[in-house]
Amino acid sequence: MPLPHDARPMGFLFVTDMERACDFYRRLLGAEGSPDPFGATLTSPAGLVRLTPAPEGWSAGPHPVHGWHVGDIGAAVGALVAAGVTPVIYEGYGQDARGVWTSPGGAARVLWFHDSEGNLLSLTQT
């Protein structure tokens, strides 16, 4: 049975500092929501994000764990940088000066960045 048409994806992200992470996602997404006894669910027009306390000894991995599709990556990068987000530049990827990587053939443009907890996030324009 397929999911209902009104189903919306929700990312689950480990965090080590709940208040810091809530502040980051409120600024990044214009999200609303507050911590509850088990984490925090933040809602915004850009989607839902569930912040979950990280287990003891957790550290963020090297691969993207959540991302957003955007219509204008240039504008989105500008807004992120204005909000204090630093794009991740990978040696040898051929990213432009803003950190945007263009796929071979130009079908996709991607920006990677970290959240306040070290989770790798992305923006993609196709």
Stockholm file with secondary structure:
# STOCKHOLM 1.0

chainA/1-126         MPLPHDARPMGFLFVTDMERACDFYRRLLGAEGSPDPFGATLTSPAGLVRLTPAPEGWSAGPHPVHGWHVGDIGAAVGALVAAGVTPVIYEGYGQDARGVWTSPGGAARVLWFHDSEGNLLSLTQT
#=GR chainA/1-126 SS CCCCTTCCCEEEEEESCHHHHHHHHHHHHCCBCCEETTEEEEEETTEEEEEEECCTTCCCCSSEEEEEECSCHHHHHHHHHHTTCCBCCCTTSCCCTTSCEECTTSSCEEEEEECTTSCEEEEEEC
#=GC SS_cons         CCCCTTCCCEEEEEESCHHHHHHHHHHHHCCBCCEETTEEEEEETTEEEEEEECCTTCCCCSSEEEEEECSCHHHHHHHHHHTTCCBCCCTTSCCCTTSCEECTTSSCEEEEEECTTSCEEEEEEC
//
